Amino acid sequence: MKNKNPDSRFSTAYYTRDFTNDKELAFNTVIFNGKPELTDWLISNYLFNDDPYEEDNVTLPQIKSFIQATNTIASRTAMRAGLDYSVSLQMHTEYIDRINACTKDYQLTEILRTLIYDYASAVQKLYVLDSSHPVVKKVAASVQKFLYEKLTTSVIAEDIRLSSPYICKIFKEETGMTISDYILQQKIAESKLLLSNPDLTINEISALLCFTTPSRFCQQFKKVTGMTPGKFRLEM
């Protein structure tokens, strides 16, 4: 199959590449961390061949097979990041249908881009607060600042020089969640990244993020994700 469209960039080298550790790390950087703005970086550096216009092009079914595999990996990565199973399954199914319906390789190029962007955006929405209120922004910044410390609303209130009752009231009204829940959400999100480091034990991660005990960390992790840290690490 000759490359007739300048936007079509699939080659044998592209199709036959396995998902190496570097590529898995790149997927984590973009999708797991909810960074849709890095979609083109991921595609250019990890998914496309250096010479995109090789004559030795693969067949359309082979290209579809590769992108279906990419869809599956992206879906699993998004779920590990906290995306609801039903949401991820729906996205996965919709992209299966879109990929199967394609008749041109250049259409698949755009589907690959939107697929990665959509999964990363879905994860990003889990952690980006839907509020432009200055108090909410200050609270969020303070949480990141003290994420590796024993963090309470009192610590945040002192940091941003506002009263604790006031920031709790504004934060709840603006976001629909309490500051305590947001702190837990952010600590669990950070712990997922730390769990990808095999050199760190679960006890060490618990201590780094200032959970009272490892068992408390495991309990809270399961409350948020539906699984224990150990099981999460095994499924990574």
C-alpha positions as CSV (number, residue, x, y, z in Angstrom):
1,M,0.0,0.0,0.0
2,K,1.7,3.2,-1.2
3,N,1.7,6.3,0.9
4,K,-0.5,8.7,-1.1
5,N,-1.4,11.2,1.6
6,P,1.2,13.5,3.2
7,D,-0.5,13.1,6.6
8,S,-0.3,9.3,6.5
9,R,2.9,8.2,8.3
10,F,2.7,4.5,8.9
11,S,5.5,2.2,8.0
12,T,6.7,-1.3,8.7
13,A,9.0,-0.1,11.4
14,Y,6.1,1.8,13.0
15,Y,3.8,-1.1,12.9
16,T,6.2,-3.7,14.3
17,R,7.5,-1.8,17.3
18,D,6.6,-3.4,20.6
19,F,5.4,-1.3,23.5
20,T,8.8,-1.1,25.2
21,N,9.4,0.3,28.7
22,D,10.2,3.7,27.2
23,K,7.0,3.7,25.3
24,E,5.0,2.7,28.4
25,L,6.7,5.5,30.3
26,A,5.7,7.9,27.6
27,F,2.1,6.8,27.8
28,N,2.2,7.3,31.5
29,T,3.5,10.8,31.0
30,V,0.7,11.8,28.7
31,I,-2.3,9.7,29.6
32,F,-1.7,8.7,33.2
33,N,-0.8,12.2,34.2
34,G,-3.6,13.8,32.2
35,K,-1.4,15.8,29.8
36,P,-3.3,16.1,26.5
37,E,-1.1,19.0,25.3
38,L,1.7,16.4,25.0
39,T,-0.2,14.2,22.4
40,D,1.9,15.3,19.4
41,W,5.1,14.8,21.4
42,L,4.0,11.2,22.2
43,I,3.1,10.5,18.6
44,S,6.2,12.1,17.1
45,N,8.7,10.6,19.5
46,Y,7.3,7.2,20.4
47,L,4.7,6.0,17.9
48,F,5.9,7.1,14.4
49,N,8.9,5.9,12.6
50,D,11.7,8.5,12.1
51,D,11.2,8.3,8.3
52,P,7.4,8.5,7.9
53,Y,7.4,8.3,4.2
54,E,8.9,4.9,3.6
55,E,7.7,3.1,0.5
56,D,7.5,-0.2,2.4
57,N,4.1,0.5,3.9
58,V,1.9,-2.0,5.7
59,T,-1.6,-3.0,4.9
60,L,-4.7,-1.1,6.2
61,P,-5.7,-4.1,8.5
62,Q,-2.2,-4.1,10.0
63,I,-2.4,-0.4,10.8
64,K,-5.9,-0.9,12.3
65,S,-4.6,-3.7,14.5
66,F,-1.8,-1.5,15.8
67,I,-4.1,1.4,16.7
68,Q,-6.6,-1.0,18.3
69,A,-3.7,-2.2,20.5
70,T,-2.9,1.5,21.2
71,N,-6.6,2.0,22.1
72,T,-6.5,-0.8,24.6
73,I,-3.3,0.4,26.3
74,A,-4.6,3.9,26.5
75,S,-7.8,2.7,28.0
76,R,-6.0,0.6,30.7
77,T,-3.7,3.5,31.4
78,A,-6.6,5.9,31.9
79,M,-8.3,3.4,34.3
80,R,-5.1,3.1,36.3
81,A,-5.1,6.9,36.6
82,G,-8.6,6.8,38.1
83,L,-11.0,7.1,35.1
84,D,-14.2,5.2,35.8
85,Y,-14.4,1.8,34.2
86,S,-17.7,2.4,32.5
87,V,-16.4,5.7,31.0
88,S,-13.2,4.1,29.8
89,L,-15.1,1.1,28.4
90,Q,-17.4,3.4,26.4
91,M,-14.5,5.4,25.0
92,H,-12.7,2.1,24.1
93,T,-15.8,0.7,22.3
94,E,-16.4,4.0,20.4
95,Y,-12.8,4.0,19.1
96,I,-13.0,0.4,18.1
97,D,-16.0,1.2,15.9
98,R,-14.3,4.3,14.5
99,I,-11.1,2.4,13.7
100,N,-13.0,-0.4,12.0
101,A,-15.0,2.1,9.9
102,C,-11.9,3.7,8.4
103,T,-11.1,3.0,4.8
104,K,-8.0,5.3,4.4
105,D,-4.7,5.3,6.3
106,Y,-4.7,9.1,6.7
107,Q,-8.0,8.8,8.6
108,L,-6.3,6.5,11.1
109,T,-3.5,9.1,11.6
110,E,-6.1,11.6,12.9
111,I,-8.0,8.9,14.9
112,L,-4.7,8.0,16.7
113,R,-4.2,11.6,17.6
114,T,-7.7,12.2,18.9
115,L,-7.7,8.9,20.7
116,I,-4.7,9.8,22.8
117,Y,-5.9,13.4,23.3
118,D,-9.3,12.2,24.5
119,Y,-8.0,9.7,27.0
120,A,-5.5,12.2,28.4
121,S,-8.2,14.9,28.6
122,A,-10.6,12.5,30.5
123,V,-7.9,11.9,33.1
124,Q,-7.1,15.6,33.3
125,K,-10.7,16.4,34.2
126,L,-10.4,14.1,37.2
127,Y,-7.9,16.4,38.9
128,V,-8.5,19.8,37.5
129,L,-10.9,21.8,39.7
130,D,-13.8,23.3,37.7
131,S,-13.6,26.7,39.3
132,S,-11.9,30.0,38.6
133,H,-12.5,31.3,42.1
134,P,-9.2,32.8,43.5
135,V,-9.7,31.0,46.9
136,V,-10.0,27.6,45.1
137,K,-6.9,28.3,43.1
138,K,-4.9,29.2,46.2
139,V,-6.1,26.1,48.0
140,A,-5.1,23.9,45.1
141,A,-1.7,25.5,44.9
142,S,-1.2,25.1,48.6
143,V,-2.2,21.4,48.5
144,Q,0.5,20.8,45.8
145,K,3.0,22.8,47.9
146,F,2.5,20.6,51.0
147,L,1.6,17.3,49.3
148,Y,4.5,15.5,51.0
149,E,3.6,16.8,54.4
150,K,0.9,16.2,57.0
151,L,-1.7,18.3,55.4
152,T,-4.9,19.7,57.0
153,T,-7.2,22.6,56.2
154,S,-5.6,24.5,59.1
155,V,-2.2,24.3,57.4
156,I,-3.7,25.5,54.1
157,A,-5.6,28.3,55.8
158,E,-2.4,29.5,57.5
159,D,-0.4,29.3,54.2
160,I,-2.9,31.4,52.2
161,R,-3.7,33.6,55.2
162,L,-7.4,33.1,55.3
163,S,-9.6,31.5,57.9
164,S,-10.2,27.7,57.8
165,P,-14.1,28.0,58.0
166,Y,-14.0,30.5,55.1
167,I,-11.9,28.5,52.7
168,C,-13.8,25.3,53.5
169,K,-17.1,27.0,52.7
170,I,-15.9,28.6,49.5
171,F,-14.1,25.4,48.3
172,K,-17.2,23.2,48.9
173,E,-19.5,25.7,47.2
174,E,-17.3,26.1,44.2
175,T,-16.2,22.5,43.6
176,G,-18.8,20.3,45.4
177,M,-16.1,18.5,47.4
178,T,-14.5,19.2,50.7
179,I,-10.8,20.3,51.1
180,S,-10.1,17.1,53.0
181,D,-11.5,15.0,50.1
182,Y,-9.4,17.0,47.6
183,I,-6.2,16.5,49.7
184,L,-6.9,12.7,49.7
185,Q,-7.6,12.7,46.0
186,Q,-4.3,14.4,45.3
187,K,-2.2,12.2,47.7
188,I,-3.7,9.1,46.1
189,A,-2.9,10.4,42.6
190,E,0.7,11.1,43.7
191,S,0.9,7.6,45.3
192,K,0.0,6.0,42.0
193,L,3.0,7.7,40.4
194,L,5.2,6.5,43.3
195,L,3.9,3.0,42.9
196,S,5.4,2.9,39.4
197,N,8.8,3.0,41.1
198,P,9.7,-0.6,42.0
199,D,12.4,0.6,44.4
200,L,9.8,2.1,46.8
201,T,7.9,-0.1,49.1
202,I,4.3,0.6,50.0
203,N,5.3,1.4,53.5
204,E,7.8,4.0,52.2
205,I,5.2,5.5,49.9
206,S,2.8,5.8,52.9
207,A,5.5,7.5,54.9
208,L,6.5,9.9,52.1
209,L,2.9,11.1,51.8
210,C,2.5,11.3,55.5
211,F,-0.3,8.8,56.0
212,T,-0.6,7.9,59.7
213,T,0.1,4.2,59.1
214,P,0.6,1.9,56.0
215,S,-2.7,0.2,56.8
216,R,-4.4,3.6,56.8
217,F,-2.8,4.4,53.4
218,C,-4.0,1.1,52.0
219,Q,-7.5,1.7,53.3
220,Q,-7.7,5.2,51.8
221,F,-6.2,4.0,48.5
222,K,-8.8,1.3,48.2
223,K,-11.5,3.8,49.1
224,V,-10.5,6.0,46.2
225,T,-9.5,3.5,43.6
226,G,-11.4,0.3,44.4
227,M,-8.2,-1.7,44.9
228,T,-5.2,-2.0,47.2
229,P,-1.9,-0.4,46.4
230,G,-0.4,-3.9,46.0
231,K,-3.0,-4.9,43.4
232,F,-2.6,-1.6,41.6
233,R,1.1,-2.1,41.4
234,L,0.7,-5.7,40.0
235,E,-1.7,-4.4,37.3
236,M,0.6,-1.6,36.1
